[in-house]
Amino acid sequence: MHPMSDKVQKLSITLDDDDDQDVGEEMPKSAPKPYVAGRRRQNVYSTAATTVDMNKPIPVFAKSDEDYKSLRGTLDKNYLFGTLDSSQKDAIAKAMEPKDFPKDAMLIKQGDEGDFFYILVQGDCDVLIEKDGGSIKVATLHPNDGFGEIALMHNCPRTATIVTPTGCKTWALDRTTYKQVMMSTVLTKRKRFQDMLSKVPLFEKLSPLERHTVCDALQELSVSAGCEVVKQGEQGDIFYIIESGEVEITKSVDGAPPRKMGTMSAPQYFGEIALYDAASSKRAATVTTTTDCHFLTLTQKAFHRLLGPLKKDMEKRISEYK
């Protein structure tokens, strides 16, 4: 039924640092000296959490279209960034700064607290670890490879050394900027969700705190035109709010061919009947996108937990819907 490949993505941001370890980085016995271009950034990650000044502008570094496209592609493939939405990856790509290193430079040293994530643009880098009293090369990094991403989330020491035998060019992102980007996009998204909820009659009687809670539970879903979002007769487990686009409602009665019942667009919603009585109710109609659509959704579990106080209003709404 669902020819939809788009993921439902829920953003979860953790701003506190912990003691998780970076992967595969250990200091060799004999390693090149760390490369210093001017004065290296002071270590500001010794405390339990990184202080983020939201009044400070997020830096933007100029890039060619080719560089920007390559960066976005690398971020899409990286586990830390892959689940972020497009606006967040755009902001991160724009905030990455160029850092060039000469031959035999050390980009990362075992034992240092991590401060940068790098994407290799030109040249190669070797990953060295210490084993049995000596240093061993365990991997070679090539252009478009990313490394050091754990440093953006945790103030743990590096567990390997990264050196460049050829010299290299990189794009780099520091932890403070990363968290500033993430907080900024989260606040922007929350404001957008609150504006949308204020237009939905179902949420009229929610207190500001309740509406805020619902905003944090909402997930986003983008669907192309011509897709069935829900199908008549199937069990329902998701409630949908239309943020943009238009859908068509069709219904089959007594086995007759489906008949068009109407259309819906922002800020209308659907799916509340099956969620309200999920144990016995099934979808009453089929909903198909007629244009590309963007939805805000609540799962069945979140729906019952957050909208339980609206039981009487829900019963009235369901009666009107029927």
Beta strands, then each sheet from edge to edge (+ up, - down):
strand 1: 97-101
strand 2: 105-108
strand 3: 116-122
strand 4: 125-131
strand 5: 134-141
strand 6: 146-147
strand 7: 161-164
strand 8: 168-174
strand 9: 219-223
strand 10: 228-230
strand 11: 238-244
strand 12: 246-251
strand 13: 259-265
strand 14: 269-270
strand 15: 286-289
strand 16: 293-299
sheet 1: 1+ 8- 3+ 6-
sheet 2: 2+ 7- 4+ 5-
sheet 3: 9+ 16- 11+ 14-
sheet 4: 10+ 15- 12+ 13-
end
